[in-house]
Amino acid sequence: MTSAILNRPLVLLPGTGSDEVFVQTVFAGPSALVGARLITPAPPPGAALADGYLEELDRLARVHGSLIVGGVSFGAHLAAEWAVANPGRCEGLVCALPAWNGEPGSAAAAVAARASADLVAAQGVDGALAAVAAGSPGWLVDELSRAWRRQGDELVAGLRVAAERRAPSVAELATVDVPAGVAGCDGDLVHPVAVAREWAATVPRGAVEVVRLADFGRDREVLGRAGMLAFLKAASA
């Protein structure tokens, strides 16, 4: 059963302001270990961020027939949204660091995305990165420096799209009857581990693995391994 599912392409999307390079850093090694065929689409520009990703998942499903989908943070939200809308084309979910359910409201990740958008709009990418660097670990600053500069003038619009888009509700997640592996990070205040646990408990065939923030800071693949392990557990149950 598990090996049959892993014959499907694994399409993973990045989080807010991030890019496919980060997804590859997190998941390329762990997905290769289990023989998954990893596909990591690049971010659509600006205001097209969310709808562009969903359209790319539609395109890939037309090519491959069905997909395992997932992602990190906002990418996990979009993948779950697509899974809810495409029960016949989604074979599984691999979601890391989901940040909220339903409307974003005052969720920490949504607040952070709005603040980042305002900061970039006011100070430009370089000024915003300098401000972020004052209170962030070096690895995160390096990731944002690459991804934010790459998105350039489209960054603010993309951040605002992510900050305001609703994620699947608990009721909607309960309809996703495919193996679903969810990875959470204990100590990550922007992506509360309670949300990851709730997603895994809500989907009918879910499993969760939790890593420590300090371990993720030292080795990004820790999160990818947790996501793939949770998925394999869910698929084998």
C-alpha positions in Angstrom: 0.0 0.0 0.0 2.7 2.5 1.0 4.9 1.8 -1.9 2.0 2.1 -4.3 1.1 5.5 -3.0 4.7 6.7 -3.2 4.7 5.9 -6.9 2.6 9.1 -7.2 4.5 12.4 -7.6 5.0 14.3 -4.3 4.3 18.0 -4.9 5.4 20.3 -2.1 4.8 24.1 -1.9 6.8 26.6 0.2 5.5 29.0 2.9 4.9 32.7 2.9 7.8 34.7 1.4 9.8 31.5 0.9 10.6 29.5 -2.2 11.2 26.0 -3.7 14.9 26.1 -2.7 13.9 25.9 1.0 11.4 23.1 0.3 14.2 21.2 -1.4 16.5 21.8 1.5 13.9 20.4 3.9 12.5 17.5 1.9 14.8 16.4 -0.9 16.9 14.1 1.2 14.0 12.6 3.2 11.8 12.1 0.2 14.7 10.4 -1.7 15.2 8.0 1.1 11.6 6.6 0.7 11.7 6.7 -3.1 9.2 9.6 -3.5 9.3 11.6 -6.8 9.6 15.2 -5.4 8.3 18.2 -7.4 8.8 21.7 -6.0 7.1 24.4 -8.0 8.6 27.9 -7.9 6.4 30.7 -6.4 4.0 32.4 -8.8 4.5 36.2 -8.7 2.8 38.5 -6.3 -1.0 38.5 -6.2 -1.1 35.3 -8.2 0.7 33.4 -5.4 -2.2 31.3 -4.1 -4.3 30.9 -7.2 -1.1 30.2 -9.3 -0.1 27.4 -7.0 -3.6 25.8 -7.1 -3.5 26.1 -10.9 -0.1 24.4 -11.0 -1.5 21.5 -8.9 -4.4 21.2 -11.3 -1.9 21.1 -14.2 0.3 18.5 -12.6 -2.8 16.3 -11.8 -3.8 16.5 -15.4 -0.3 15.2 -16.4 0.1 12.6 -13.7 -3.5 11.6 -12.9 -3.2 12.0 -9.1 -0.8 13.5 -6.7 0.5 13.5 -3.1 0.5 17.2 -2.1 1.8 19.2 0.8 4.1 21.9 1.8 5.4 24.1 4.5 3.2 26.6 6.4 1.2 28.5 3.8 2.1 25.9 1.3 0.6 23.3 3.6 -2.6 25.3 3.7 -2.9 25.5 -0.1 -2.2 21.8 -0.5 -4.9 21.0 2.0 -7.2 23.4 0.3 -6.6 21.6 -3.0 -7.0 18.2 -1.4 -10.4 19.3 0.0 -11.5 20.4 -3.5 -10.0 17.4 -5.4 -10.8 14.2 -3.5 -10.4 12.0 -6.6 -7.0 13.5 -7.6 -5.3 13.7 -4.2 -3.6 10.5 -2.9 -2.1 11.9 0.3 -0.9 14.9 2.3 2.5 15.8 3.7 2.1 19.0 5.6 4.7 20.8 7.8 4.0 23.7 10.1 0.3 24.5 9.4 -0.4 27.8 11.0 -4.2 28.2 11.4 -7.6 26.8 10.5 -10.3 28.7 8.7 -9.9 32.5 8.7 -6.5 33.8 9.5 -7.7 36.5 11.9 -5.0 37.1 14.5 -3.0 33.9 14.0 0.6 34.6 14.6 1.8 33.6 11.1 -0.8 35.9 9.5 0.2 38.8 11.8 3.8 38.2 10.9 3.1 38.1 7.2 1.2 41.4 7.4 4.0 43.0 9.4 6.6 41.8 6.9 4.6 43.2 4.0 4.3 46.6 5.8 8.0 46.6 6.6 9.0 45.8 3.0 6.6 48.4 1.6 8.0 51.0 3.9 11.8 50.2 3.9 12.3 48.1 0.8 13.7 44.5 0.8 17.2 45.5 2.1 15.8 47.6 4.9 13.3 45.0 5.9 16.0 42.3 6.0 18.2 44.4 8.2 15.3 44.8 10.6 14.6 41.0 10.6 18.2 40.2 11.1 18.2 42.0 14.4 16.1 39.3 16.0 16.3 36.2 13.9 18.7 33.2 13.6 21.3 33.4 10.9 19.9 30.5 8.9 16.5 32.2 8.6 18.0 35.5 7.6 20.0 33.7 4.9 16.8 32.0 3.6 14.8 35.2 3.6 17.6 37.1 1.9 17.6 34.8 -1.0 13.8 34.3 -1.3 12.8 37.9 -0.7 15.3 39.4 -3.1 14.3 36.9 -5.7 10.7 37.9 -5.5 11.6 41.6 -5.6 8.7 44.0 -6.4 6.2 41.1 -6.2 7.0 40.2 -2.6 4.6 42.6 -0.8 1.6 41.5 -2.8 2.5 37.8 -2.2 2.8 38.4 1.6 -0.5 40.1 1.7 -2.2 37.3 -0.2 -0.8 34.7 2.2 -1.8 36.8 5.3 -5.5 37.0 4.3 -6.3 33.7 2.7 -8.3 31.3 4.8 -7.0 27.8 5.4 -9.3 24.7 5.4 -11.6 24.6 8.4 -11.7 21.7 10.8 -14.9 20.5 9.1 -13.3 20.6 5.7 -10.1 18.8 6.9 -12.4 16.0 8.2 -13.4 15.3 4.6 -9.8 14.6 3.4 -9.8 10.8 3.6 -6.3 10.1 2.4 -3.1 9.3 4.4 -2.0 12.6 5.9 1.4 13.2 7.6 1.7 16.4 9.6 4.9 17.7 11.1 4.9 20.3 13.9 7.7 22.1 15.6 7.7 22.5 19.4 8.8 26.0 20.3 7.8 27.6 17.1 5.4 30.4 18.2 4.5 31.4 14.6 3.4 27.8 13.7 1.8 26.5 17.0 2.4 22.8 17.4 -1.2 22.6 18.6 -2.4 23.3 15.1 -0.3 20.5 13.6 -1.7 18.1 16.2 -5.3 19.3 15.4 -4.8 18.8 11.7 -3.5 15.2 12.3 -6.3 14.4 14.7 -9.0 15.8 12.4 -8.2 14.1 9.1 -9.6 10.6 9.1 -6.2 9.0 8.4 -3.7 11.4 10.0 -0.5 11.0 11.9 1.8 13.6 13.5 5.5 13.9 14.3 6.9 16.8 16.3 10.4 18.1 16.2 12.2 20.6 18.5 12.9 24.1 17.2 16.5 23.9 18.2 17.0 20.7 16.2 15.3 22.3 13.1 17.6 25.2 13.5 20.7 22.9 13.2 19.3 20.7 10.5 16.4 21.6 8.2 16.0 18.0 7.1 14.7 17.2 10.6 11.4 18.7 9.6 11.3 16.8 6.3 12.1 13.5 8.0 9.2 14.1 10.4 6.8 14.9 7.7 7.7 11.8 5.7 7.7 9.6 8.7 4.2 10.8 9.7 3.0 10.2 6.2 4.4 6.7 6.1 2.7 6.0 9.5 -0.6 7.3 8.2 -0.3 5.3 4.9 0.5 2.1 6.8 -2.3 2.3 9.4 
